[in-house]
Amino acid sequence: MEQPVNPEEQHEPEKPVELTPEELENKHDKLLEKQIRRRSFIAFGSFVAMSAITAGAWKWLYTSPLETPGVTGGARKPLRRALNKTELFFRKVFSNNNLVRTYPKELAAKNVRVNSNVGLQSKFDPQSWVLQVNKKSGDILKVTLDELMALPKTEIVYDFKCVEGWDQISHWAGVKFSDFINHYQLQEDAKLQYVGMETPDKKYYVGLDMPSVMHPQTMLAYEVNDKLLPSEHGAPLRLIIPVKYGIKNLKRIGFISFSDERPHDYWAEQGYDYYSGL
């Protein structure tokens, strides 16, 4: 049987504690501070973990064995494998429709930077220079500078990029490599996968994939800033290949050859990327 409730024993419900604006602000600040500390702890922990992983990865990379010297050399085996896989990816998406950005002549540097004289140290007589092209048939084609300059001239003003990190807008002129191929009926040679270029003394050399060399902006250049190339820029003829870093832009070309195997490459032998594309 339900017992009657004594009215005196009844308690009124407790009223919620009303906080002053200052107290509410303090409470909010404490909650916010707690959240910040928690997030900072998580972020710091993630940073420490990622740093440890990165440090471990670098240690693993730099203690990995060096690649066997050949066409390439000087790089750790895992790094070279990664570079080669990257090359395969970029070669799949490469297109002649992707042109390097060009600029008005007024923006070209008046003093074009000279970054290296590699390949230019040997004694050289520009008057006796002749470009020698070794065809896959075994025949040798010899071309003089005057003969090259008689072909249709092309110009480009673009941002020359060095693998070291600097760049400079510069103005070059010469013969499109594709025009050179067509004029001298080297279409069968251009069906091969690679082009090799060497200086007259053969001490400096570069290997290039055929699609990049046949790109419409690639040229055999004999002028810079509307003047014949000076010696320090590779007179009488150099390669300008805007889709590559500067290490692929060989100065003082003496020999050109074609093959289905990678030609030797000076900088790739020092550990640099063979493809060196942009």
C-alpha positions in Angstrom: 0.0 0.0 0.0 1.5 3.3 -1.1 2.5 5.5 1.7 1.4 9.1 1.7 4.2 11.6 1.1 4.8 14.0 3.8 4.8 17.5 2.2 7.6 18.5 4.5 9.8 15.7 3.2 9.4 16.9 -0.4 12.5 18.6 -2.0 12.3 21.1 -4.7 14.5 20.2 -7.7 17.9 21.8 -7.7 18.2 24.8 -9.9 21.1 24.7 -12.4 24.1 26.8 -11.3 24.2 29.9 -13.4 27.7 31.0 -14.3 28.8 34.5 -14.8 30.1 35.5 -18.3 33.6 35.6 -16.9 33.2 32.0 -15.6 31.8 30.8 -18.9 34.7 32.3 -20.7 37.2 30.7 -18.3 35.5 27.3 -18.8 35.6 27.7 -22.6 39.3 28.7 -22.5 40.2 25.6 -20.4 38.3 23.3 -22.7 40.0 24.9 -25.7 43.4 24.6 -24.1 42.8 21.0 -23.4 41.9 20.3 -27.0 45.0 22.2 -28.3 47.3 20.2 -26.0 45.7 17.0 -27.2 46.1 18.0 -30.9 49.6 19.2 -30.3 50.5 15.9 -28.7 49.1 13.9 -31.6 50.8 16.2 -34.1 54.1 16.0 -32.3 53.8 12.2 -32.0 53.1 11.9 -35.7 56.1 14.2 -36.5 58.4 12.0 -34.3 57.1 8.8 -35.9 57.4 10.2 -39.5 60.9 11.6 -38.7 61.9 8.2 -37.4 60.6 6.5 -40.5 62.2 9.1 -42.8 65.5 8.8 -41.0 65.3 5.0 -41.2 64.5 5.2 -44.9 67.5 7.5 -45.6 69.8 5.3 -43.6 68.6 2.3 -45.5 69.0 4.1 -48.8 72.5 5.3 -48.1 73.7 2.0 -46.8 72.3 0.2 -49.8 74.8 -1.1 -52.3 75.9 1.1 -55.2 74.7 0.1 -58.7 77.1 -1.7 -61.0 78.8 0.9 -63.1 77.7 0.9 -66.8 75.7 3.3 -68.8 74.7 4.7 -65.4 76.6 4.7 -62.2 77.2 6.4 -58.8 73.7 5.9 -57.5 72.4 3.5 -54.8 70.5 0.6 -56.4 67.1 1.4 -54.9 67.4 5.0 -56.1 68.4 4.0 -59.6 65.4 1.6 -59.7 63.1 4.4 -58.7 64.6 6.8 -61.3 64.1 4.2 -64.0 60.5 3.5 -63.0 59.9 7.3 -63.0 61.3 7.5 -66.5 59.0 4.8 -67.7 56.0 6.7 -66.3 57.0 10.0 -67.9 57.7 8.4 -71.3 54.2 7.0 -71.3 52.6 10.4 -70.9 55.1 12.3 -73.0 53.5 14.1 -76.0 54.7 16.5 -78.7 51.6 18.5 -78.0 52.9 19.4 -74.6 55.0 22.5 -75.4 57.3 24.3 -73.0 56.1 27.8 -72.2 57.8 30.5 -74.3 58.4 34.2 -73.7 58.9 37.5 -75.6 62.5 38.3 -76.6 62.5 41.3 -74.3 62.4 39.0 -71.2 65.5 37.0 -72.3 68.6 37.5 -70.2 71.2 39.7 -71.8 74.0 37.8 -70.1 73.2 34.1 -70.4 74.6 32.2 -67.5 77.5 29.8 -68.0 77.3 27.1 -65.4 80.1 24.7 -66.5 82.9 24.2 -69.0 82.7 20.4 -68.9 83.5 19.2 -72.4 85.1 22.5 -73.4 88.6 22.2 -72.0 90.3 20.5 -75.0 92.0 22.5 -77.6 89.5 23.1 -80.4 89.6 24.8 -83.8 86.1 25.9 -84.8 87.2 26.6 -88.4 87.8 22.9 -88.9 84.7 21.7 -87.2 82.3 19.4 -89.1 79.3 17.6 -87.6 79.6 13.8 -88.0 76.4 11.7 -88.1 76.9 8.0 -87.7 73.9 6.3 -89.4 72.6 2.9 -88.5 73.6 1.7 -91.9 77.2 2.4 -91.1 77.4 5.3 -93.4 78.8 8.6 -92.1 77.2 11.9 -92.9 79.3 15.1 -92.5 77.6 18.5 -92.2 79.2 21.9 -92.0 77.9 24.9 -90.1 77.1 26.8 -93.3 75.0 23.8 -94.5 73.1 23.8 -91.2 72.6 27.6 -91.3 71.1 27.2 -94.8 68.2 25.1 -93.4 65.0 26.8 -92.1 65.9 28.7 -88.9 63.8 28.4 -85.7 64.0 30.4 -82.5 62.9 29.9 -78.9 62.8 32.0 -75.8 62.2 29.8 -72.8 63.1 29.2 -69.1 66.3 27.1 -69.2 66.3 25.0 -66.0 69.3 23.6 -64.3 69.2 20.4 -62.1 71.0 22.4 -59.4 67.9 24.5 -58.9 68.4 27.8 -60.9 66.7 28.8 -64.0 67.0 31.7 -66.6 64.9 32.8 -69.5 67.2 32.7 -72.6 66.9 33.2 -76.3 68.3 30.5 -78.8 68.2 30.0 -82.5 69.1 27.1 -84.8 67.6 24.2 -86.7 64.8 22.0 -85.3 66.2 18.5 -84.8 63.2 17.1 -86.6 63.9 19.3 -89.6 67.5 18.2 -89.5 66.3 14.5 -89.6 63.9 15.1 -92.5 66.3 17.2 -94.6 69.1 14.6 -94.4 66.7 11.7 -94.8 67.4 10.1 -91.5 63.9 8.9 -90.8 65.0 5.3 -90.6 67.6 6.2 -87.9 64.9 8.2 -86.0 62.9 5.0 -85.7 65.5 3.8 -83.2 64.9 4.5 -79.5 67.9 6.7 -78.6 70.2 9.4 -79.8 73.8 9.8 -78.6 75.8 13.0 -78.9 79.4 13.6 -78.1 81.9 16.5 -78.2 84.6 16.4 -80.8 87.1 15.0 -78.3 84.5 12.5 -77.1 85.2 13.3 -73.5 81.7 14.7 -72.9 78.6 12.9 -74.1 74.9 12.6 -73.6 72.2 10.0 -74.2 68.7 11.0 -75.1 65.4 9.2 -75.7 64.2 9.7 -79.3 60.7 11.2 -78.5 62.4 14.0 -76.5 64.9 14.7 -79.3 62.1 14.8 -81.9 60.0 17.2 -79.8 59.1 20.2 -81.9 61.1 22.6 -79.6 64.3 20.6 -79.6 67.0 22.2 -81.8 70.6 22.2 -82.9 71.4 25.8 -81.9 74.1 28.0 -83.4 73.0 31.3 -82.0 72.2 32.9 -78.6 70.7 36.4 -78.4 70.9 36.8 -82.2 74.7 36.2 -82.3 76.7 33.1 -83.1 77.5 31.0 -80.1 80.6 32.0 -78.1 83.0 29.3 -77.1 81.7 29.2 -73.5 78.2 28.4 -74.8 79.3 25.5 -77.0 80.3 27.0 -80.3 79.8 26.2 -83.0 76.8 24.0 -82.3 75.0 22.9 -79.2 71.8 21.1 -78.2 68.8 23.0 -76.9 66.2 20.6 -75.5 63.6 22.5 -73.4 61.9 19.3 -72.2 65.1 18.3 -70.3 67.2 19.8 -67.5 70.4 21.6 -68.5 72.7 18.6 -68.1 71.1 17.1 -71.3 71.8 20.3 -73.4 75.2 19.2 -74.7 77.6 21.9 -75.8 80.0 21.7 -78.8 78.4 18.8 -80.6 80.8 16.8 -82.7 79.1 13.5 -83.2 75.5 12.2 -83.4 74.6 8.5 -83.4 71.4 6.4 -83.2 70.7 3.1 -81.4 68.1 1.0 -79.7 70.3 0.8 -76.5 71.0 3.6 -74.1 74.1 5.5 -75.2 76.5 6.4 -72.5 75.8 9.6 -70.6 78.4 11.7 -68.7 76.1 12.8 -65.9 74.2 9.6 -65.6 77.6 7.9 -64.9 78.0 10.4 -62.0 74.7 9.3 -60.4 72.2 11.7 -62.0 68.9 10.7 -63.6 69.4 9.3 -67.1 66.1 10.7 -68.3 66.3 14.1 -66.6 62.9 15.2 -68.0 60.8 18.2 -67.0 
